[in-house]
Each structure stands twice: as structure tokens, then as C-alpha cells.
């Protein structure tokens, strides 16, 4: 096996990469998504994401890969280590640059050590994990972070005395064979069910209609409108709209089967939009924006429409994005998410390890408490 580093996915053939990515069923690992981020100016020095992908070849055939980036900040990661950076720099160290294995701007669990079918999966994964650590040492970076890897990877290849794992939480909806949205709501307590119905009614009473579009149905005008909404979210709440209109159009053209674009119209004008990607068995909510605030429209466009889509299409789960305790009362259950970390300095690593161990205990208590606030009737509570 020959391991090399590529500074752009354009150095790899699309078909070769997707032979590794498509079996995962995760749309964010597809060549069109990752290479599109690079080609349409969503990464680079301006944003602090510099591709350094690891690839493994055997007899000129691509048999393994790891999406990897040299980072000059912690923006767009959703596993927050700003306090680690601050502590290390106050101690006289240099936290950036660091290496990150993950998907830019995407808090979605998925494989981080990709292997071709028919290969020795364990050997290729171990080669990738070991090579990432070797690259980190060679570059002299402060740290290496695997964001949202699978539990299988975490338990089998991202373990050892130098590595630590960190627990987080997200809120996911699970399809338990519901016939329709009302069947889903029938599992709620009367009070919680009434609240959801009232929220949906408010949107209708405001004269708002929702359009649900696939990539084949979305036009350039739809993408122009949505991108404007996407940018307004950052204008209102801070941060930077790193994803370009060209990138969204590119996804519509190259991954039309994976697109679910929800646009809200009032009269003749679009007033809000939500962007989702569909995987093999799950829907992933990613971005939202609006021209003005309407009561409950965010819940309708970002949650309820997605749940209806999953029920209709028979998808197993809906992951609407990171954070948001308000999702619990709407039937999204707290679930664990993970990351793995290597810090070059032994003393600093020991301090951070104590931190994440204490944090994990608190996180488990937090998840247990939130699970007690799910809206389901006691006799039909999620197992």
C-alpha cells in the first residue's frame, strides 16, 4: 500500500473516490460534495480549511482515503475546542495550525476512514489512522482531530494511549413505521400534540405555502433565492456564509437525487427556505434562512416537513443539525455523537483528557435529563 497526500480532490478521479464513498450511503462523503467545496471557493486560506487528504493506493488502484484538512482556526467544526486553543496559547503554545479529519461545516456522523469494497478493511483503516498521526508529527501541528467518526471506527482504530474520545449530543428523529404525520403525533401527550398542531396551523393562517423540491426540480432562480436566505442567517446571528451560490447549484446538478429543498412562499414571494441532503436511509437538515420572521415557520420548514418526507419515503431517521434543545419537545431524541483527539504535547494532552472525562459524565447526565422531557405518552415512549 502506498500512502500519499493530495492538496485537492481534483487530483483524484471522481469515479475512484466514489467507489469508496457511495457504499457508505452518506451524501457528504461523495466526490461532488467534497470537491465542490474546494472548487466553488468554500474552503481555502480565507476560511482556514486547507485540504490535505490522505489516499492509499495498491497497484495504482485507490483502496482507501481520509478527508483531511489543515486548519488555521476552529470555525465550521461543531466540536468546540476554542477553549483548548485559548488555554494552550496562554501557556505560550501555538494551537494553530492543526489537522482535522471531518466534513467542513457538517456535524454529521459518518466514516472518516474510507475503504474500497473487497479490500482488507481493517488493514487499510489502520494504515490511514497511523498515517494521519505520522503526518501530524511531520507537519509539527499541535493536534489532530477526528470529528463525528462512526462508533466502529472509534472503537477499532481511533483508540490508544495517545488518543482520547469526546462525547457530544445531537437530536435525531426516528421513524418507527408511522403511517403519516398524524400517526406520529398520536404518540404524543395531548398537550404536546396540541402545541405541534397549533404551530402548523399558524403557518397556514399566515398564508404561507411550502414547496418541496428535488435537485431535478430546483432551478437557478430557486438556488439564487435560497442562497439569499442562507446569507441572511449569518447577517442576523453572526458568522460567515462560507457556502457559495455556485456550490449549491453544483449540488443540484451533480447530486439531484440527494437534494431536498424546502421553500416557503407567501403570496407571490418566497420568504424562507431550508436545505437538506438525503442519504441512503436518512435525511440531513443543514441550512435555513428567511426574509422575515413568521411564527413557527422555522419549525414547519426545518422539522415537520422533513419528518413528513421521511415517513413518505420510508427513511429511518432525520438528523436536523447540531444543537437545539427545543427539538426534544418535537420528538427529536438526544443521541450521542463522538470525536477523537490527539494532542502533541503530553502535558497539555493529560490536562485535556481530564477535562473530557469530566465533560463526558456531565454530558451523559444532560442526555438522561433531556430524554425525560420527550413528548411521548408513557405507554408508547421510545425504546
TAVENGI-V403368 format. One line per field, one symbol per residue. ss: DSSP state (2 for helix, 1 for strand, 0 for the rest). burial: + if it has 16 or more other C-alpha atoms within 10 Angstrom, else -. A space follows every 50 residues. Layout:
ss=???
burial=???
This chain:
ss=01111100222002222222222200222022222222200001000011 10111111001111110111100000000002222222220000000111 10000000000001100000222222222222222222200011111000 22222200000011111111111100000022222001022222222222 22222001111110000002222222222222222220000000222222 22220222111111110011111111110001111111110000002222 22222222222220001110000022222200111111111110022222 222222222222222222222000010222000
burial=+---+---+-------++++++-+-+++++++++++++++++++--++++ ++++++-----++++++++++++++++++-----+---------++++++ ++++-+++++++++++----+--++++++-+++-++----++++++++++ +-++--++-----++++++++++++--+--+--++-++---++--+---+ -++----+-+-++++--+---++-+++++++++--------+++++++++ +++++++++++++++----++++++++++--++++++++++-----++++ +++++++++++--+++++++++----++++++++--++++++++----+- -++--+------++--+---+--+++-------
